[in-house]
Amino acid sequence: MGQKPKKQPKADTAKPKTAAGRKSSGSTATKSAGTIRSREKQSRVEYIVVNIIALFVFLAFGYVAIMSFLQTSVIDPNSYSSEVVLYINDNLALNLLFTALFFFIAFMFRKKYDFFAKINIRFFEIGIAVWAALLGLFWIFAVTSVPAADSQNIFETATKAAKGVYTPFYDGAKFYNKDFYKGYSYFNFYPFQLGFVLISEIIYRIFGTESSMPTQVINVLCVASSYFALARMSRLIFKRKSIEFFVIMLLAVCFQPILLCTFVYGNIIGMSAAIWASLTLIKYFQTDKYVWMIPSGLLLVLATLAKYNNMIYLAAFVIVLIVHTIKKKKWQSVAFALALCIAAVGASNLVILSYENRADIGLADGLSQVEYLDMGLTESYMAPGWYTRTGLDIYINNDLDNKAADAEAWEDIDTKTDKFGEDLGYAFDFFSKKILSQWNEPEFESIWVSKVKSHTVPVDGGLGKAVYEGSLGQLLALHFNLYMQIVYLLFAVGIYLMFINKKTNIETMLLPLVALGGFGYHLLFEGKSQYVLTYIPLLIPVAAYALNAILEGKYTNVKKFFAFVNKKVDLKKKKTK
C-alpha cells in the first residue's frame, strides 16, 4: 500500500521579502516536515514494519509520559548508596501548570519564526558541542571521581595490562573485590567487559596509568560529539532548520549524560559511537553510496566493544537494512547486515581470545542472557528486576558450567512466570514498578555514580558540593523531573504525528526503534535507571519534530471555537446594556 509522493515545502532557508512573505515563511510550516524518504513511494513492507514499530513505541513511551505527570522515582536519600528506589506521587496540578507555561512561552516564540530564515545553523551545531564539552570538563574536574565496583575492576585490569601485568585474569589472585566473586576472576563472569578493557588500555598507554581522568575527558568529548551528531541527523531526516534548532535547544539542557561522564565505563563512549554509526547509516540510505557502510560498520563494532548492550543497535540496524533491501532491491544492504552481525560478535570474541593468549589462561564463558533474564524477573531490595546475586550465585554454584547454570535458571524463570500468570495484579505491579524505576527516575543516577564514590580531591565546596548537597542539586532535581515530562510527552506526540502525517520510514524510526529495543530489553532483563540514560538523547529529534509541528499548527477549529465564545460574550454584553 504505497503512498503518493507529495510536493514538499522548502527548508527554512529563504529570507522573506514582504510582510506576506514573512507570514508564509513563519509557517513553512503549517505543512509537516519532509524527509528524503517521504518523497519516494513507500513499499508495503516498509509501511507495515515502521508503523508496527511506531505503535509499540507510542504505547511504551505514552505510558511513561502519562506516569511521569503522576509520580517520580527517586533514590531514597536514607539508603542512597544502596540504590533503593522510592515512588513519589507528584503534584499533578503543578506539573500541568509548568507544561502549560512551557507551551505558552513556545507559542510566544512562534511569533519570531522568521528567525529561522536568518540563522546560521552550523554555528548552533558547533555551539552545542562546545557547550556540552565545557560543562562536562568543568564537572569532572570539580568532583574528581574515583572508579569503584565494576568500573574499578576494568580500570585496574586496563592499567595493569598497559604495563604487561595480567594478574586480574587469574583465580585466587589479589584483585579488586575478589571476595565478592568467591576468588574467581571477574572476567570468568563478564568476559564481554574485555572490549572496554581494550579501549581503556589504549587510553592509559597513551595518557598514563595513574588516573582515570583521561577516560572521563574522553567521555566528555563523546557526549559533545553525540549532541553534534544528533543535530546533524535531525537535519538529514527532517530537512528543517526549525526542527534542528529545537533539537539543539533540548540537548542544551539535557545535562544527565554530561553528569554521567564521571562514570569510567563504556556507556558514554558506546553511545557516541552508536549515534555516529546511526548517522552514517542514514547517509547511506539517503545517498545509496556504499562507502557510508564502512564508517557505520566500524563505529557500530566500536560501540558494541565499549558496551555490549549496544547489540540493541545491531538488532535495529539489521531490521532497517532488511527493510531497505526489500524496498530498494539492494542486496548489498542485507549483506551489510550479515557482515555487521559477524563483525560485532566476532570482534568481541577476538578481544577475549587476545587477552586469554596474553595472560596465558582460558576464561569461562561467563553469565549467559538466561541468568540476566532470571535476574530481571527477580524482586530486588532496590527495585523490581534490578541487580541481585541471583544469576551470579547460580553460576558459581554450578562451578561456572553454563549448561548446568542455564538449566537451573530456566527452572527459576518458569517458577516466576507461573507466579505472574497466577497473579496478574502482582505481575502488573512488578513490571510497572520496574519500568518506572528506570524510565521515570529523571536523574538516571547521573549524579549518584560520582556522589557515592571516593574523590581524588575531597568535595567540600564549589560545584560538587552545590550539586551533591546544596540548592543547585535541588534545582537540578526539579529541572530533570519537569524536563523529562516534556521530552516524554513530545516524543509520544511526535510518534503519533509522524504516523498520521505518513512520515514514518526507516530513517525517522531508526532511533525510536533503538529506544524501543532498550525499553523491551530492560523490561525483561536486568534493569537500572543508569542503563537507560544513553537512550534518552535518542528521543529528542522526534520530540523536536512534535514541538515544531505543534507550533506550526493552524488550529482552525480552536480559533472558530474562541471566536464563537467571544461572539456570545459580546451579544450578552449588548443585551445587558
C-alpha positions in Angstrom: 0.0 0.0 0.0 2.3 2.8 -1.3 1.8 6.4 -0.5 1.6 9.0 -3.3 4.6 11.4 -3.3 3.7 15.0 -2.3 5.3 18.2 -3.1 7.3 19.2 -0.1 7.8 22.6 1.5 11.2 24.2 1.2 13.5 24.2 4.1 13.6 27.3 6.4 16.3 29.0 4.4 14.9 31.8 2.3 14.8 35.2 3.8 11.2 36.7 3.4 10.9 39.9 1.3 7.5 41.1 2.3 5.1 41.1 5.2 3.1 38.5 3.4 6.3 36.6 2.7 7.3 36.7 6.4 4.0 35.2 7.3 4.4 32.5 4.8 8.0 31.8 5.9 7.0 31.8 9.5 4.8 28.8 8.9 6.7 26.8 6.3 5.3 25.2 8.4 1.9 24.7 8.5 2.9 21.6 6.5 4.6 18.7 8.1 8.3 18.3 7.8 9.5 16.3 4.8 12.2 13.7 4.6 14.1 12.3 1.7 12.3 9.0 2.0 8.9 10.5 2.2 9.4 11.8 -1.4 9.5 8.2 -2.7 6.9 5.6 -2.8 6.9 3.6 0.3 6.8 -0.2 -0.1 4.1 -2.2 1.6 6.8 -4.0 3.8 8.3 -0.7 4.9 4.8 0.8 5.6 3.8 -2.2 7.7 7.1 -2.6 9.6 7.7 1.0 10.5 4.1 1.5 11.7 4.1 -1.6 13.8 7.3 -0.1 15.4 5.6 3.2 15.8 2.6 1.6 17.5 4.8 -0.2 20.1 7.0 2.9 20.7 3.8 5.0 21.2 2.3 2.6 23.7 5.6 2.2 25.7 6.6 5.8 25.9 3.0 7.1 26.1 2.6 5.1 29.3 5.9 6.6 30.6 4.8 10.1 29.6 1.4 9.8 31.5 3.0 8.3 34.6 5.7 11.0 34.6 3.0 13.5 35.4 1.6 11.4 38.2 4.8 10.3 40.0 8.5 10.3 40.1 11.0 7.6 41.1 13.9 8.8 43.2 16.9 7.1 45.0 16.0 7.0 48.7 18.2 9.6 50.5 18.2 7.4 53.6 19.5 4.4 51.5 21.4 6.4 48.9 24.4 4.2 48.5 22.2 1.1 48.3 20.2 2.5 45.3 16.8 1.8 47.0 14.1 3.3 44.7 11.1 5.3 46.1 8.0 6.1 44.1 6.8 9.6 45.0 3.4 10.9 44.0 3.7 14.2 42.1 1.6 17.3 42.3 -0.3 16.9 39.1 -1.6 20.5 39.0 1.9 21.9 39.3 3.1 19.6 36.5 0.3 20.6 34.2 0.9 24.3 35.1 4.6 24.0 34.2 3.7 22.2 30.9 1.2 24.9 30.1 3.8 27.6 30.9 6.3 25.8 28.6 4.0 25.8 25.7 2.8 29.4 26.3 6.5 30.5 26.1 7.0 28.3 23.0 3.9 29.9 21.3 5.2 33.4 22.1 8.4 32.4 20.5 6.4 31.3 17.4 5.9 34.9 16.5 9.7 35.1 15.9 9.7 32.3 13.3 11.4 34.5 10.7 14.4 33.9 13.0 15.0 30.5 11.3 15.4 32.1 7.9 18.3 34.1 9.1 20.3 31.9 11.5 23.4 30.0 10.6 22.5 26.6 11.9 26.1 25.4 11.7 27.0 27.9 14.3 24.5 26.3 16.7 25.7 22.8 15.8 29.2 23.8 16.8 27.8 25.7 19.8 26.0 22.7 21.3 29.2 20.6 21.1 31.3 23.3 22.7 28.6 23.9 25.4 28.5 20.2 26.3 32.3 19.9 26.4 32.7 22.9 28.6 30.1 21.8 31.1 31.4 18.3 31.1 35.0 19.3 31.7 34.0 21.7 34.5 32.0 18.9 36.2 34.6 16.1 36.0 37.4 18.2 37.3 35.1 19.7 40.0 34.4 16.3 41.6 37.5 14.2 40.5 35.6 10.9 40.9 37.5 7.6 41.5 36.2 4.4 39.9 34.5 1.7 42.1 32.7 -1.6 41.6 32.8 -2.8 38.0 34.5 0.3 36.7 37.2 -0.2 39.3 37.7 -3.8 38.0 38.1 -2.5 34.5 40.4 0.4 35.5 42.6 -1.9 37.5 42.8 -4.5 34.7 43.4 -2.0 31.9 46.1 -0.1 33.7 47.9 -3.3 34.7 47.6 -4.7 31.1 49.1 -1.4 29.9 52.2 -2.4 32.0 52.1 -6.0 30.8 50.7 -7.4 34.1 47.7 -9.8 33.8 47.0 -10.9 37.4 43.3 -9.9 37.4 42.7 -12.7 35.0 43.7 -15.4 37.4 41.5 -17.1 40.0 42.7 -16.6 43.6 44.9 -13.6 42.6 44.6 -10.4 44.5 42.2 -8.0 42.7 39.5 -5.5 43.5 36.5 -7.0 45.3 37.8 -10.6 44.8 35.8 -11.9 47.8 32.6 -10.9 46.2 33.4 -13.3 43.4 34.5 -16.1 45.7 38.0 -15.8 44.4 37.2 -16.3 40.8 38.5 -13.8 38.3 35.9 -11.1 37.5 36.3 -11.9 33.8 35.2 -15.5 34.3 31.7 -13.9 34.9 31.9 -11.0 32.5 34.3 -11.7 29.6 32.4 -9.3 27.4 33.8 -6.4 29.5 37.2 -7.0 27.9 36.0 -4.9 24.9 36.0 -1.8 27.1 39.2 -3.0 28.9 40.9 -2.9 25.5 39.7 0.6 24.8 40.7 1.7 28.3 44.1 0.0 27.9 44.8 2.0 24.8 43.8 5.2 26.5 46.1 4.5 29.5 49.0 3.5 27.3 48.8 6.9 25.7 47.9 9.2 28.7 49.4 7.2 31.6 48.0 4.8 34.2 47.9 7.0 37.3 44.4 8.3 37.0 41.0 7.6 35.3 40.7 11.2 34.3 41.8 10.6 30.6 38.8 8.3 30.2 36.5 10.9 31.8 37.7 13.6 29.5 37.1 11.3 26.5 33.6 10.7 27.9 33.0 14.5 27.8 34.2 14.7 24.2 32.0 11.8 23.3 28.9 13.5 24.8 29.8 16.7 22.9 30.2 14.8 19.6 27.0 12.8 20.2 25.0 16.1 20.6 26.6 17.4 17.4 25.7 14.2 15.5 22.1 14.2 16.7 21.7 17.8 15.5 23.1 16.8 12.1 20.9 13.7 12.0 17.8 15.7 12.6 18.7 17.9 9.6 19.1 14.8 7.4 15.8 13.3 8.5 13.6 16.4 8.7 15.2 18.9 6.4 14.1 21.8 8.6 16.2 24.4 10.4 13.5 25.0 12.9 13.4 21.3 13.9 17.2 21.1 14.2 17.2 24.3 16.2 14.7 22.7 18.7 16.9 19.6 18.9 19.8 21.7 19.8 17.9 23.7 22.4 16.5 20.5 24.0 20.0 18.9 24.0 21.5 22.1 25.6 19.6 21.4 28.8 19.9 17.6 28.7 22.5 17.5 31.5 22.2 13.9 32.6 24.7 12.4 30.0 27.1 15.2 30.9 27.0 14.4 34.6 27.5 10.7 33.8 30.9 11.5 32.3 32.5 10.8 35.7 31.5 7.1 35.2 34.6 5.2 33.9 32.6 2.7 32.0 31.6 2.0 28.4 28.2 3.7 28.4 29.2 7.1 27.0 31.8 6.1 24.5 29.5 3.3 23.3 26.6 5.8 23.0 28.6 8.2 21.0 30.0 5.6 18.6 26.5 4.1 18.1 24.9 7.5 17.4 27.6 8.3 14.8 27.0 4.8 13.3 23.3 5.7 13.0 24.1 9.0 11.3 26.3 7.3 8.7 23.7 4.6 8.1 21.1 7.3 7.4 23.6 8.9 5.0 23.8 5.5 3.2 20.0 5.3 2.9 19.7 8.8 1.5 22.6 8.7 -0.9 22.8 5.0 -1.8 26.6 5.4 -1.6 28.1 2.2 -0.3 31.1 4.0 1.1 29.0 5.1 4.1 28.7 1.4 5.1 32.4 1.4 6.2 32.3 4.0 8.9 28.8 2.8 10.0 30.1 -0.7 10.5 33.3 0.3 12.2 31.6 2.6 14.6 28.9 0.0 15.5 31.7 -2.5 16.3 33.4 0.1 18.5 30.0 0.7 20.2 29.5 -2.9 21.0 33.0 -3.4 22.3 32.6 -0.4 24.6 29.2 -1.5 25.8 27.9 -4.9 24.8 24.2 -3.8 25.3 24.7 -1.8 22.1 23.9 -5.1 20.4 20.4 -3.5 20.6 21.6 -1.0 17.9 22.9 -4.0 15.9 19.4 -5.6 16.0 17.8 -2.3 14.9 20.3 -1.9 12.1 19.6 -5.4 10.8 15.8 -4.7 10.8 16.0 -1.5 8.8 18.7 -2.9 6.5 16.4 -5.9 5.7 13.5 -3.5 5.0 15.8 -1.4 2.8 16.8 -4.5 0.9 13.2 -5.4 0.2 12.2 -1.8 -0.7 15.1 -1.0 -3.0 16.1 -4.5 -4.1 19.6 -3.6 -2.9 21.1 -6.9 -1.8 24.2 -5.1 -0.6 22.1 -3.9 2.4 21.3 -7.4 3.6 24.9 -8.4 3.0 26.0 -5.4 5.1 23.5 -6.6 7.9 25.1 -10.0 7.9 28.6 -8.5 7.9 27.7 -6.3 10.9 26.5 -9.4 12.9 29.7 -11.3 12.1 31.9 -8.3 12.9 30.2 -7.3 16.1 30.1 -10.7 17.6 33.5 -11.7 16.1 35.3 -8.6 17.4 34.2 -9.3 21.0 35.3 -12.9 20.8 38.7 -11.9 19.2 39.3 -9.4 22.0 38.6 -12.1 24.6 40.9 -14.6 22.8 43.6 -11.9 22.6 43.6 -11.4 26.4 43.5 -15.1 27.0 46.6 -15.5 24.9 48.4 -12.6 26.5 47.6 -13.8 30.0 48.2 -17.4 29.0 44.9 -18.5 30.6 41.5 -19.7 29.5 38.4 -17.9 30.8 34.9 -19.3 31.4 32.1 -18.3 29.0 30.6 -16.0 31.6 27.0 -15.4 32.7 24.5 -16.1 29.8 21.5 -14.0 29.0 19.4 -16.7 30.7 20.9 -15.6 34.0 20.3 -12.0 33.2 16.7 -12.8 32.4 16.3 -14.6 35.7 17.7 -11.6 37.5 15.4 -9.3 35.6 12.4 -11.2 36.9 13.5 -11.2 40.5 12.4 -8.9 43.3 15.3 -6.8 44.5 15.7 -4.6 47.6 16.4 -1.8 45.2 13.5 -2.1 42.7 11.9 -5.0 40.8 14.3 -6.5 38.3 17.3 -4.5 39.5 20.6 -6.2 40.5 20.6 -9.2 42.7 23.2 -12.0 43.1 20.7 -14.4 41.6 22.5 -15.1 38.3 25.9 -14.9 39.9 25.1 -17.4 42.6 23.6 -19.9 40.2 26.7 -19.7 38.0 29.0 -20.1 41.0 27.0 -23.0 42.5 27.3 -24.8 39.2 31.1 -24.4 39.0 30.9 -21.9 36.1 29.2 -24.5 33.9 26.9 -22.7 31.5 24.7 -25.6 30.6 24.0 -26.5 34.2 23.6 -22.9 35.3 21.2 -22.2 32.4 19.1 -25.3 33.3 18.7 -24.1 36.9 18.0 -20.6 35.8 15.2 -21.8 33.4 13.6 -23.6 36.3 13.7 -20.4 38.3 12.3 -18.4 35.4 9.4 -20.9 35.0 8.5 -20.6 38.6 8.4 -16.8 38.4 6.4 -16.7 35.2 3.9 -19.2 36.7 3.5 -16.8 39.6 3.0 -13.9 37.2 0.3 -15.9 35.4 -1.5 -16.9 38.6 -1.5 -13.3 40.0 -1.9 -10.8 37.2 -2.2 -8.0 39.7 1.3 -8.8 41.1 2.7 -9.1 37.5 1.3 -5.7 36.6 2.7 -4.1 39.8 6.1 -5.8 39.2 6.6 -4.7 35.7 5.0 -1.2 36.2 7.4 -0.5 39.1 10.3 -1.9 37.0 9.5 0.4 34.1 9.0 3.5 36.3 12.1 2.8 38.4 14.2 3.1 35.3 12.5 5.5 32.9 10.8 7.7 35.4 13.9 8.3 37.6 14.7 11.5 35.8 18.3 11.9 37.1 19.1 8.4 35.8 21.7 8.1 38.6 23.9 10.6 36.7 24.8 12.3 40.0 24.7 9.2 42.0 27.5 7.5 40.1 30.0 10.0 41.4 28.4 11.1 44.7 28.7 7.6 46.3 32.3 7.2 45.3 35.6 8.5 46.7 37.2 11.5 45.1 40.8 12.4 44.4 40.2 15.8 46.0 37.6 16.0 48.8 34.4 17.6 47.6 33.9 20.1 50.4 33.0 23.2 48.3 32.4 24.6 44.9 30.3 23.0 42.1 30.4 19.5 43.5 29.2 20.5 47.0 26.5 22.6 45.5 25.2 19.7 43.3 25.6 17.0 46.0 24.2 18.8 49.0 23.2 22.3 48.0 20.4 24.3 46.4 21.9 23.6 42.9 21.3 19.9 43.4 17.7 20.6 44.3 17.2 22.9 41.3 18.7 20.1 39.0 16.3 17.6 40.5 13.3 19.9 39.7 14.7 20.5 36.2 15.2 16.8 35.5 11.7 16.0 36.6 10.0 18.7 34.5 12.3 18.3 31.6 11.7 14.6 31.2 7.9 15.1 31.4 8.2 17.5 28.4 10.5 15.2 26.5 8.4 12.1 27.0 5.2 14.0 26.2 6.7 15.5 23.0 8.2 12.2 22.0 4.9 10.3 22.2 3.1 13.1 20.4 5.8 13.1 17.8 5.4 9.4 17.1 1.7 9.9 16.7 2.1 12.9 14.4 4.6 11.1 12.2 2.2 8.3 11.9 -0.9 10.4 10.9 1.2 12.6 8.6 2.8 9.5 7.0 6.4 10.4 8.0 7.2 7.1 9.5 10.0 5.4 7.5 13.3 3.5 8.2 15.1 6.8 8.7 12.7 8.6 11.1 12.0 5.4 13.0 15.7 4.2 13.4 16.4 5.9 16.7 12.9 5.2 18.2 13.4 1.6 17.2 16.7 1.6 19.2 14.9 3.2 22.2 12.1 0.6 21.9 14.8 -2.1 21.9 16.3 -0.7 25.1 12.8 -0.5 26.7 12.0 -4.1 25.9 15.4 -5.5 26.9 15.4 -3.8 30.3 11.7 -4.6 30.8 12.7 -8.3 30.9 16.4 -8.5 31.7 18.4 -6.7 34.5 17.3 -3.1 34.8 18.7 0.0 36.3 18.0 3.7 35.6 21.5 4.5 34.6 21.3 1.8 32.0 18.6 3.6 30.1 20.2 7.0 30.2 22.0 6.6 26.9 18.7 6.1 25.2 17.3 9.5 26.4 19.1 11.7 23.8 17.6 9.4 21.1 14.1 10.7 21.9 15.0 14.3 21.3 14.8 14.6 17.4 11.2 13.2 17.4 10.4 15.4 20.4 11.7 18.4 18.4 9.6 17.4 15.4 6.5 17.4 17.6 7.3 20.8 19.1 7.8 22.2 15.7 4.5 20.7 14.4 2.6 21.9 17.4 3.9 25.5 17.0 3.1 25.5 13.2 -0.5 24.2 13.6 -3.3 26.3 12.2 -5.8 25.2 14.9 -8.7 26.4 12.8 -11.3 24.7 14.9 -9.9 26.1 18.1 -9.9 29.6 16.6 -13.5 29.1 15.5 -14.5 28.0 19.0 -13.0 31.0 20.7 -14.5 33.3 18.0 -17.9 31.7 18.8 -17.4 32.2 22.5 -16.3 35.8 22.0 -19.3 36.5 19.9 -21.7 35.1 22.5 -20.0 37.2 25.2 -20.3 40.3 23.1 -24.0 39.6 22.5 -24.6 39.1 26.2 -22.9 42.4 26.9 -25.1 44.2 24.4 -28.2 42.8 25.9 -27.2 43.9 29.4 -26.6 47.5 28.4 
